[in-house]
Amino acid sequence: MRIPLTDLHCDTALEIQAGADLGAGHPEGHVDLERLEKGSVAVQVFVAYVSSMIPKGGAFRETMDLLDGVEAACERSGGALVKVETVGEADQALKRGAKTAAILAVENGHAIEESLGNLERLRLRGVRYMTLTHAKNLSWAASSGEERCDFEGLTAFGEKVVAAMNEMGMIVDVSHVHETTFRDVARLSRRPFIASHSDASAICPCARNLTDDQIRTIADHGGLVGINFFPGFLDAAYEKRQETELGDLFVALQQVEKENLDDPARRMEESRKLARTIRERMAPFRVPLDRVVDHVAHVVRLVGDDFVAFGSDFDGVPDLPDDVPDCAAFPKILDRMRERGFSEPSIAKIAGGNFRRVLE
């Protein structure tokens, strides 16, 4: 049975900005129109990732440029890829013949440049969620990527951001945030919030992953955990070896960004070189597809099957598990879930139904 998939997080907007044509096929990346169809990806969240290295005054402009690129890809697709904002719009687009409905999101609150007006402009543009931080602390929110911050959690402005997002129907995303920021979001948010692309610390302990208590808190708020496919977040042995072989991955990625801020094509070329180096060095330490299912199963055991989904991080990670080379691999993951005893109704919820609920 081919169940329609929803993926909560891909960074393919960066590939588009660097010149990728999703309609013509894009083998250097993880996502294109043909593979979305092969993977039965009915809803794909396209994220505009904005580097914290971009100086204030350029971050919001960069965000709008990335969103422009996704919309242009939709226009060029001949109706195969259609931008939507709601569940109803997604259903209508698919009924009219679209292969995939595209939802816009933003990764890193640096994008709004400390302006609630910019946040509102993003929502008016169609953005449905924003990941509050990335690997660096903001002036108003602490990140899991840094051990120290001059403050804890959210500042007064950060609290206003969460309140405004609740008010305008923009989902708060806590992937990448510090545990103190997570605590403040849980205290403040009046709507379900998500971790769009995070895994379980119980299986792979690292700052980017969620503790069992955090997973329970997300479920208590009616939210969602989108399982990330990066082996360094899936598997403790890979994560440990990666640190030994390569050091801090985020530091390496930030260096590439810093050296190529004004040249998206060059930045992508250098990012691919770094990814190849990572894959070469980590080749002896492969992570199986089953580890993705392990994380799904852990969340289900902890809080039930209403609060977990997929947040692949395709086109945003330098390595992937065996048998998951790109977005066409989703049916393999669902088949493995069947083999491990997941029921069809449970798979349908995890594959897409749970995100429908949160988005509505």
N, C-alpha and C positions, 0 to 999 in steps of 0.2 A: 504493500500500500504506500503510495506517495503522499505523505502528509505535507501540506504547505508550511514552509519554515519562516520564522522571523529571526533576524539577526540584529541584536541591539547595538552593535558597534563595528564599523569598519572605517579605516582611515583613507579610503580610496579617493577622497577629495584632493589629497596631496598628489596622488598619481595623476589625476585629471589636470591639476594646476601645472604639473610638470610636462604635460603634453599627451597623456594617455587618451586613446580613443576606445571607449568601452565597447562600442558597437563593432569595431574592427577586430576585436580580440586584443588582450593585453597579457601575454604569457609571462612578462616580467613581474607582474603583480599577482594578487590573489583573487581579484574580482574583475569580471567583465560580464557583458550581457548574456553571452552564450553559457558561461558557467553558472551564472545566477539561475538560468532556466534549468540547466542540468541538475542543480542542487535543490530545485523546487523552492527557491527563496522567493516567497510571495511578498515579504516586507523586509526591506533593508534600510537600516538607519545609517545614513551617511553623515559622518562627523567632520566638522571643520576643526581640526586640531591647530591651535595657535601657540607657537613657542613662547615661553616666558622670556626668551632672549630678545624678542622684538621690542624695541623701545616704545614707551608710551607715546601715542600719536600715530603709531603704525599698526598696532595690534587689531583695532577694530576694523581698519581698512583691509587688513589681511583676511580677517574673518569674512567680510562681505565678498571679497574676491574668491575665496574658497566656495562660498555658497553660490556665487555666480556660476562657478565651474560646474557644480552639480546640476544646477538648473539648465545650463547649456547642454550638458550630457543628456538630460531628459528630453530636451527639445530635438536633439539630433537623433534620438533613438527611434523615431517613427512610431511612437506610441507604446514601445516595449517597456520603457521605464517612465513612470509618471510620478511627479512630486505630489504628495498628499500631506494632510495635517491630522486627519481623524480616521478612526476605524471605518466610519461610513464612507468617506472618500476613498479609502483603500479598497473596500469591497466593490464600490462602483467602478473604479479604475480596472480592477481585475475582471469584472463582469464584461467590461467593454473591450477586453482583449489585451490589456497590459500584462506583461509577464511578471513584472516586479513593481511594487509601490515603494517609492523613495520617501523617507522621512528625514528631515534635517535636524541636526543636533550640533552642539558646540562643545569642544573639550578644552577646558582651562578658562576659568573666570577672568584671567588676564585680558581676555578678548574684550570685555566691556569697559576697560580702562577706568575703573572706579566711577562708573556713571550708570545710574538707574535708567536714565534716558536711553543709553545704548542698549541696555538689557531689554527695554521695551521695543526698541527698533528690531532687535533680533526676533522677538516674539511675533511682531507684526510681519516679519519676513517669512514666518512659518516655522521657526525653530521650536521644537517640542521638548528638548531637554538640554541642560547644560551641566557638564562635569565641572564641579566647583574649582578644583585645582588640577595641576599636573605634578611634575616632579619637584617644583620649587614652591616655597612659601609665597603667598601673595601678601599684599599689605593688609588684607582683611580676612584671610583664611590660611590656616596651617596645613601643610602637605605632608603626606607620609614619606615623601622623598627626602626630607631633611630631618635630622635628629633634633635640631634646636630651632626655636622660634622665639621672637621677642615677646610673644603673647601666646595664649592658649586658645585653640578652637577658632571661633568667629569673633571678630570685633563687632562694634555696634553697626558699622556699615555692612559687614557680612550678614548680620541678623536681618538687616533691611533687604538684602538680596534674597534671602530665603523667603521672607514674607512677600516680597514682590513677585517672586516666581510662583508661589502658592496662589497669589491673587490672579495672576494672568494665565494660569494653566500651563506653566512650564515646569516639567518634572525636574526635581533636584536629584542630581547624580553624585554619589559619594565615593565612586572609584577614585583612587589616588589621594583621598583626604587623610589627614592625621586622625588618630583616634579621638583627640579632643574636638576636632571639627565634626567628626561623626556624632559625638555625644551632643554637641550643640544643635546639629540638624535634627536629631531625634527628639530633642526637647522642644524645638521651635516649629517643625513642619506640621501643618494641619492637613496635609495630603500625603498619599503614599510617595515614598522616595525610593530610588533604585541605586544599586551598584551595577552599572551597565556592563562592566568587563573586569570582574574580580573573581578570585577563587577562594577556596577554604584553607585557612591557616592550619586547621587540624591535620590536613594532608601535606601541605607545603607551607611551613612557617616562614613568612616574610612580611615586611611592612605593607606591601601592596595587597595582601590578602585579608580576608575577613575572619575574625574570631567567631566561634560558635555563638557567643553572646551578641555579637553584631548581626549575625544572620538572623537570630531570633528577634532582634529589635526591628530589623527590616520587615520581617514577616508580621510582627505585631502591628506595624503601621500599614500593612496591606501592600507592601512594596515587592521588590523583585531583585534577585541576584542573577546577573548574566555571566555565565561561565566563560572565562577567558581561555584561549587556546595556546597561549605562549608556554612552552615547556618549562621555562624558569619559574612560572607561577603554578604550574601543574604538579611538578615533581621535585621533591626535596633534594634528591641526589643530583639531578640536573642543575638545580639552583646553586648547590654547594660547589659543584665542579665549574659552573660558569663563573662564579666569583673567583675561584682559584685561577682559572685560565684567562679571564678577561677583565677582572675587576668589576667596578660598578658600571653596568650597562647604560644606565641613564646618563652618567657623566660622559661616556663616549658619544652617545647620541647628541647630547647637548653641545659637545665640541664641534660635531659635524654641522649642527644648526648655526652655531656662532660664526663659523668660518664661511658659511654660504647663505646668509640670511637674505640677501638681495637677489639670489639666483635660484629659483625653485628647481629648474632642470638640473643644475649642478648639485644642488643639495640632495636631490633624489639619487643622482648618480653616485655620490659619495656615501649615501645611506645604504645603497645596494652593495657597494664594496665592503662596507662594515658588516652587513648581513652575511655576505659570502664568507668573510673571515670567521665570523661567529659559527656558521654552519660547519666550516672545515674543522675548526678546533673542537667542536662539540660532536663531530660525526661518530665517535665511539660511544657516545652516551645518548642513545635514542630513547625517546619517550613514546610509549604506545598509545594508540587511539583510546584504549581502555581507560587511560588516566582521565580523559575528559569525562567519561561516564562515571568514574569514581567520584569526581567532584559533584556531578549532578546527584548521584545517589546519596552522597553525604548530606547535601542540603535537604533532600527528600526525607531521609531518616530523621533529620533534626526538626523540620518544621512542616513537612508534607509537600505535596507536588504542586501547590498553588503559587509557590514563591521562587521558582527557579526558571531560567531561560538560557539562551545562548547569547553571548557577547563576544564573538570570535576574536576581535582585534585584527582581522585580516587587513593587510597592507599597512599595519602599524607595528608588526613584530618581525624580528629577523629570522625566526625559526618557528617550526610547527611540528606537531606530533607525526609519527609515521602514519601513513594512509590518510592524512589530512593536508594535502598540498594546497588546497584552495577551496572556494565556496561550493564547488561541485561535490564535495565530499560529505555534505550534510546527510544524505540518505544512508551512507555507511554508518554514521554515528547513530542514527535512529535504529538501524538494523542491529547494531551491537546492543542497544538498549533493550530491544525485543529479546535478544538472546539471553540477556541477563535478568529477564523477568518483568520488565516494565509493561504495563497494560497499554492497549491502544488509547483509551481515554486519557491516561496519564501522559503518554507521549504527545498526544495532541495538545494538551495544556502546556507542556514544557516547550514544545516546538513553536507555539505561537499564541495559544489561547490566553496564557497568563499576561503577556504584554498587551493584548487587546483590552483586558480588564483594567490594567493600570492606565493605559492611554485614555480610555473612556472616562 
